[in-house]
Amino acid sequence: MLSSGDFASASWDLVIRVDNLNEEPKEIKLSVSGDLHIGGVMLKLVEHINVTRDWSDFALWWEQKHCWLLKTHWTLDKCGVQADAKLLFTPQHKMLRLRLPNMKTVRLRISFSAVVFKAVSDICKTLNIRRPEELSLLKPSDDYFKKKKKKDKNNKEPVNEDVINLESSPTTSGPPVVSGLYSKTMMPMYDPVNGTPASSTMAWFSDSPLTEQNCNILAFSLPPQSAEALADMYQCRSLVDKAKLNAGWLDSSRSLMEQGIQEDEQLLLRFKYYTFFDLNPKYDAVRINQLYEQARWAIVLEEIDCTEEEMLIFAALQYHISKLSSSAEIQDFTTESEVDEVEAALSNLEVTLECGKADNTLEDITDIPTLADNLKLFRPKKLILKAFKQYWFVFKDTSIAYFKNQELEQGEPIEKLNLRGCEVVPDVNVAGRKFGIKLLIPVADGMNEVYLRCDHENQYAQWMAACILASKGKTMADSSYQPEVLNILSFLKMKNRNSTSPVASSIENTDMNPEWFVSPRCAKKHKSKQLTARILEAHQNVAQMSLVEAKLRFIQAWQSLPEFGVTYYLVRFKGSKKDDILGVSYNRLIRIDVATGIPITTWRFANMKQWNVNWEIRQVAIEFDQNVSIAFTCLSADCKIVHEYIGGYIFLSTRAKDQNETLDEDLFHKLTGGQE
């Protein structure tokens, strides 16, 4: 028989600090045994505190191990908790400040115990942003707020930050609430024409915590009110600076608390993966605006390079969007008569069914269209000037063959280029009547560069659209070919400057500050009046666009830039004695020389066989087709961040097109290396 003294010796004292929120944390000593489960410890602790309040959101945080004890059925022995453990009894949901792409800051309650992937999903539900898998949280570097802190230090007056407080958000404790993406009858919560929040009847059916005013702030935005505000914002001066900034991405498979994030700390909410799925004006007013804002700041702060001609187009679109966003029509949400939701849903269904049977004619899918025309070709070689030579080109399926002339078309071509998996880059200067296509064709040791030159806009649009589809493995028989041609022609029309149109009177009557819409380098290059005239000249080509159309066109133009979607990291390749920059894009990896910024080698994700990480030496190893393999260690960030980037893009490329709001989190964590 065991004596009472034996039972007493099996117990030991455990000291737990209790976070009382309004008071300083106080320590409580409990007598526990190793077979007591975590839930029993919390119950015993609450009984000892003897304070009536809702404790359901509280959990135990183990400070030394840097982890949450969330499995309440596990015993202390199974968790490895002993008398020297330092535990904190604290709420799982805490306040956090998030700086959105439009530079507005929202303050809301977020789970610090859930993995970041789940926390971002809850944040997006609160903010009415679909496809949360495209976004993540970024912890800014020390340099990010350097200018602002320096300014605040010299300013004796307190700085009041413009913060949207969403404390009563669906991310509070308890089961997550479905946000107001749609009403209960699946009607859109935004007007499909101009993107404004829907009528008050629709809003009544919604569970979203966003007020009409907050919806307006998130769905519409204006440029900064002074050139000084732009000058105070952080700018990446080099590829190394961009690599340092990208080191701040949080690990999606770990919680905020595990990554050292403190309560009320400021993080950046950004689109991390540059594959934007199903941008729908009916449901995505906030998402489209935030994506537009991220693209806008990337252009203005020179995070991505563009030509002066493209900068003026972006400036004209920004000016047009800012005018529409501040107009009286956008601010007035109560002009339309309200319609019963069920009736409207039936009307939409009727229109959809009628559109589906409008055209019963089917094309012969066995007859794949071809293109044949005279184009100019150039292959870059060392110490040779750029000289184009004319050939007869034939585009069929996903390949281009070229001959010396049209008469030799039936014979053997000089060369046949397979464009499946290639990279297509526009090389256009509309003012200079230059319509070029740059093709980067994958080979075993990197990429082959081929330049094509077209004679006019229509020819360029047809061949460019065919090349884009071929790079994705599609032919011109695909239904997206003609819309792609029209999009390219529309973009070229925006670039076409109409110098004969009178803009002098517009310059006198406008209150435009051109420095708001262009990069500081472009603003220094031209006088203010000259820059205003050029922006207004470009604005004439986009003046008829609606608000949402202009934002989507801005996003499309951003996506067409050669450097779009490339995220940079400083790495050291295996066998190399110097550092390199690794560019990770949605479809490829690029090795870039640090000193010159010139790409050395490109590897396509389509040719990737497998990738893994040696966690002991923190080295990423990737194997491609044709026995090509690379390995590198990350210098500017943890290798897990790069590993997650690669897995995230592969996850997004394989997601089902018919998926709704549910995501396969297990697949995401498996591909991004959630388990080390």
VENDA-V135833 format. One record per backbone hydrogen bond with DSSP energy under -0.5 kcal/mol. NH is the residue of the N-H (numbers start at 0). CO is the residue of the C=O. E is the energy in kcal/mol with one decimal. If there is no record, write none. Layout:
nh: [NH:NH]
co: [CO:CO]
e: [E:E]
//
This chain:
nh: [6:7:8:9:10:10:11:13:15:15:16:17:18:18:19:21:25:27:29:29:31:31:35:37:38:40:41:42:43:44:45:46:47:48:49:52:54:57:58:59:60:61:62:62:65:66:68:69:71:73:75:76:78:79:80:84:86:86:87:88:89:89:91:93:93:95:96:97:97:98:99:99:102:104:105:106:107:107:108:109:111:111:115:115:116:117:118:119:120:121:122:123:124:125:126:127:127:128:129:133:134:135:137:138:139:143:144:145:148:149:150:151:152:153:154:155:159:160:162:163:164:165:165:168:171:176:180:181:182:185:188:189:190:194:197:202:203:204:204:205:214:215:216:217:218:219:229:230:231:232:236:241:242:243:244:245:246:247:248:249:253:255:256:258:258:259:260:263:264:266:266:267:268:269:269:271:271:272:273:274:276:279:280:282:283:287:288:289:290:291:292:293:294:295:296:297:298:299:300:301:302:303:310:311:312:313:314:315:316:317:318:319:320:321:322:323:324:325:326:330:331:332:343:344:345:346:347:348:349:350:351:352:353:354:355:356:357:359:364:366:367:370:372:374:374:375:376:377:379:383:386:388:390:391:392:392:393:394:395:395:398:399:400:401:402:407:408:410:413:414:416:417:418:418:420:421:422:424:424:425:426:428:432:433:434:434:435:435:436:437:438:438:439:440:440:442:445:447:449:450:451:452:453:459:460:461:462:463:464:465:466:467:468:469:470:471:471:472:473:477:480:482:483:484:485:486:487:488:489:490:491:492:493:494:495:496:498:500:506:507:508:509:513:515:516:517:519:522:523:524:525:530:531:532:533:534:535:536:537:538:539:540:541:542:544:549:550:551:552:553:554:555:556:557:558:559:560:563:565:566:566:568:570:570:571:573:575:579:580:581:582:582:583:583:584:584:588:589:590:591:591:592:596:599:600:602:604:605:606:607:608:609:611:613:614:617:618:619:620:621:622:623:624:627:627:628:629:631:632:633:634:635:640:641:642:643:644:645:646:647:648:649:650:651:652:653:653:654:654:658:664:667:668:669:670:671:672:673:675]
co: [2:3:4:5:6:7:31:29:13:27:86:25:16:88:17:19:17:15:13:27:11:29:32:73:71:36:37:38:39:40:41:42:43:44:45:50:52:54:89:68:87:66:60:85:61:61:59:67:69:70:35:33:74:75:75:81:14:84:60:16:58:87:56:91:109:107:264:95:105:266:97:103:99:161:97:163:95:105:165:93:91:109:250:253:251:114:114:115:116:117:118:119:120:121:122:123:124:123:127:130:131:269:267:247:137:140:140:142:144:145:146:147:148:149:150:153:157:158:160:104:162:106:163:166:168:169:178:178:186:182:180:281:195:190:188:198:199:200:201:202:210:211:212:213:214:215:225:226:227:229:234:237:238:239:240:241:243:244:245:136:250:113:111:254:255:256:255:94:261:96:264:137:98:135:267:133:269:133:271:272:274:277:278:279:279:283:284:285:286:287:288:289:290:291:292:293:294:295:296:298:297:297:306:307:308:309:310:311:312:313:314:315:316:317:318:319:320:321:323:326:327:330:339:340:341:342:343:344:345:346:347:348:349:350:351:352:354:357:362:363:365:394:392:372:390:452:388:450:377:380:384:376:374:402:372:390:400:370:393:398:395:416:393:414:391:404:405:407:401:401:399:415:397:416:470:418:439:422:437:559:435:433:429:428:432:453:426:433:451:424:436:449:422:438:447:445:442:440:438:377:436:375:434:455:456:457:458:459:460:461:462:463:464:465:466:467:468:469:468:474:477:478:479:480:481:482:483:484:485:486:487:488:489:490:491:494:496:497:502:503:504:505:511:512:513:513:299:518:519:520:521:526:527:528:529:530:531:532:533:534:535:537:538:538:541:545:546:547:548:549:550:551:552:553:554:555:557:560:562:564:583:581:568:579:632:630:572:570:591:568:580:589:566:581:582:587:602:582:600:580:589:597:592:590:590:588:586:586:603:604:622:622:620:618:612:613:613:631:611:629:609:627:606:623:624:626:621:619:571:617:569:569:637:637:638:639:640:641:642:643:644:645:646:647:648:649:650:650:651:655:662:663:664:665:666:667:669:668:673]
e: [-1.4:-1.9:-1.9:-1.0:-0.5:-1.0:-3.1:-3.0:-0.5:-2.8:-2.6:-2.9:-0.5:-2.9:-0.9:-3.2:-1.4:-2.6:-2.7:-0.5:-3.1:-0.7:-1.7:-2.5:-2.6:-1.9:-2.2:-2.2:-2.5:-2.3:-2.4:-2.1:-1.7:-2.1:-2.3:-0.8:-0.8:-1.5:-2.3:-0.6:-2.7:-2.9:-0.8:-2.3:-1.3:-1.5:-2.7:-0.9:-1.5:-1.7:-1.9:-2.4:-1.9:-1.1:-2.3:-1.9:-1.0:-0.7:-2.3:-3.5:-2.3:-0.9:-2.3:-0.5:-2.5:-2.2:-2.1:-0.5:-3.1:-3.0:-0.7:-3.1:-2.1:-1.0:-2.7:-3.1:-2.1:-0.5:-0.6:-3.0:-3.7:-0.5:-0.6:-2.0:-2.1:-0.6:-2.4:-3.0:-1.4:-2.1:-2.3:-2.6:-1.6:-1.9:-2.1:-0.5:-0.6:-3.0:-0.5:-1.7:-1.7:-2.2:-2.8:-2.8:-0.7:-1.2:-0.5:-1.0:-2.6:-2.3:-2.2:-2.5:-2.1:-1.4:-1.0:-0.6:-0.6:-0.7:-1.1:-3.1:-0.7:-3.8:-0.7:-1.6:-1.5:-0.6:-1.1:-0.6:-1.9:-2.2:-1.1:-0.9:-3.6:-1.8:-2.5:-2.2:-1.7:-0.9:-0.8:-1.1:-2.5:-2.0:-1.9:-2.2:-2.5:-1.8:-1.0:-1.9:-1.7:-0.9:-0.6:-1.8:-2.1:-2.0:-2.1:-1.9:-0.9:-1.4:-1.1:-2.4:-1.3:-0.6:-1.6:-0.8:-0.8:-1.5:-2.2:-3.3:-1.7:-2.4:-0.5:-2.8:-2.1:-2.1:-0.7:-1.8:-0.7:-1.8:-0.5:-1.2:-0.8:-1.0:-0.6:-1.2:-2.3:-3.1:-1.9:-2.7:-2.3:-2.6:-2.6:-2.2:-2.1:-2.9:-2.6:-1.6:-1.7:-2.8:-2.4:-1.2:-1.9:-1.4:-2.3:-1.8:-1.4:-2.5:-2.3:-2.5:-2.3:-2.3:-2.5:-2.3:-2.7:-2.7:-1.8:-2.1:-2.6:-1.5:-0.9:-1.4:-1.2:-0.7:-2.1:-2.5:-2.2:-2.1:-2.2:-2.0:-2.2:-2.3:-2.2:-2.3:-2.2:-2.3:-1.6:-1.0:-1.0:-0.6:-1.1:-1.7:-1.1:-2.1:-1.9:-0.6:-2.0:-2.0:-2.9:-2.0:-0.5:-1.2:-1.1:-2.4:-2.8:-2.4:-2.8:-0.6:-2.9:-3.6:-0.6:-2.1:-2.5:-2.6:-2.6:-1.8:-2.9:-1.0:-1.7:-1.4:-2.2:-0.9:-3.7:-0.6:-2.4:-0.7:-1.6:-2.3:-2.4:-0.5:-2.9:-0.5:-2.6:-2.8:-1.4:-2.7:-0.6:-0.6:-2.0:-0.5:-2.7:-3.0:-0.6:-3.4:-2.7:-0.7:-2.8:-2.7:-1.3:-3.0:-2.4:-2.7:-2.9:-2.2:-3.3:-2.2:-2.8:-2.1:-2.2:-2.9:-2.2:-1.9:-2.2:-2.4:-2.2:-2.3:-2.1:-0.8:-0.8:-1.7:-3.0:-1.6:-1.7:-0.6:-1.7:-2.1:-2.3:-2.3:-2.1:-2.4:-2.4:-2.1:-2.3:-2.1:-1.6:-1.3:-0.9:-0.8:-1.1:-1.3:-2.0:-1.5:-1.6:-1.5:-0.6:-2.1:-1.3:-0.7:-0.6:-2.3:-2.0:-1.0:-1.0:-2.6:-2.4:-2.0:-1.8:-2.2:-2.6:-1.9:-2.0:-2.1:-1.0:-1.3:-1.5:-0.9:-1.7:-2.3:-2.0:-2.6:-2.3:-2.0:-2.3:-2.4:-2.4:-2.2:-2.3:-1.2:-1.2:-1.7:-1.3:-0.6:-2.3:-1.7:-0.6:-2.9:-2.4:-3.2:-2.1:-2.8:-2.6:-3.5:-0.6:-3.2:-3.1:-0.6:-0.6:-2.8:-3.0:-2.6:-3.1:-3.2:-0.6:-2.2:-2.3:-4.1:-1.1:-2.8:-2.1:-0.5:-0.9:-1.6:-3.1:-1.5:-2.4:-2.8:-1.0:-1.2:-1.6:-2.7:-2.8:-2.7:-2.9:-4.0:-1.9:-0.6:-1.0:-0.5:-2.6:-2.2:-2.1:-0.6:-3.1:-1.6:-1.4:-0.9:-2.5:-2.4:-1.9:-2.2:-2.2:-2.9:-2.1:-1.8:-2.4:-2.4:-2.0:-1.0:-0.5:-0.5:-0.5:-1.3:-1.6:-2.0:-2.7:-1.9:-2.5:-2.4:-0.6:-3.7:-0.6]
//
